[in-house]
């Protein structure tokens, strides 16, 4: 009687079936893993804005005001409008409260052209800011350039950021905000509305005492973690919405996270003025979140680093994280009513927000 030999391997068909099952399971699990990772990154992004808020309040506890949003610094020759003259941003001011006190102390705060004017003759801060990376200033979900590109002519690796300070609202009701400086036809900020009704403004320090609308109704910081925006083109006589990839819509793209303004004076309500200057790391809110539901705007509505109106953008689907003046971080839906967005960007417009909830 012949003994039956027991098979010890897989047939080709069985192997293919096993591979197919594993592939199906992997395809089912991968989105779940990716979603879990993004949820963790979104939470981390929210926590980092919270840390910025804590640093701002620590600063306020020391000086009784929040820092100047974008500060000017003079030069020996008084040549104010040279793009290399960049002053410093509030991101510099709060370094001591985010474990960067040593770097802050090493900086020359009286350097010609300001802390971020590393390309200006005689400015010694470049070697200190070179490759200085502050994780708190970066949303981990973003996939953009973490440093100012070499193509911009920067001699050092200067960090950018995915967050921006709010200097105010461009509109109050259906009109241009009366507490803003309106610019005429002039350079990058042509037809700009330079808000001074927010909390982080040019050449001025605002305190909690100045927030008549209440700290729970006023935002200070917002995301700029998505480098794209929709634009409408006409094809065959029909409007077509196209997505434009453009990192320059971030306020820190050209000047870095450390740049302020090359405008030597405070803003003046009214206009039109000839404020031909660049301003970094703060924005006057003129467009809806992710440029959705934007108010009609006249004149040049270009959004670019150094301009007044870089938008609130977010890589997180559906909206953006923002920091309110009470220190709370909330997620604002990108379809938020534009009037409500203007109201929370203005510290003293008198709007009382009732039955409006944020995540």
ABEGO torsion letter per residue (X at the ends): XBBBBBBABBBAAAAAAAAAAAAAAAAAAAAAAAAAAAAAAAAAAAAAAAAAAAAAAAAAAAAGBBBBABBBBBBAAGBAABAABAEBBAAAAAAAAAGAAAAAAABBAABBGEAABAABBGBAAAAAABGBBBAAABBAABABBABBBAAAGBABBBBBBABBBBAEBABBEABBBABBBBBBBBEAABGBBBBAABABBBGBBBBAAABAAEAAABBABBBBABBBBBBBBBBGGBBBBBBBBBAAABAAAAAEAABBBABABBBBBEOBBBBBBBBBGBBBBABBBGGBGBBBBBEBABBBBGBAABBBBBABBGEBBBBBAAGBBBBBBAABBAAAAAAAABAAAGBBBBGBBBX
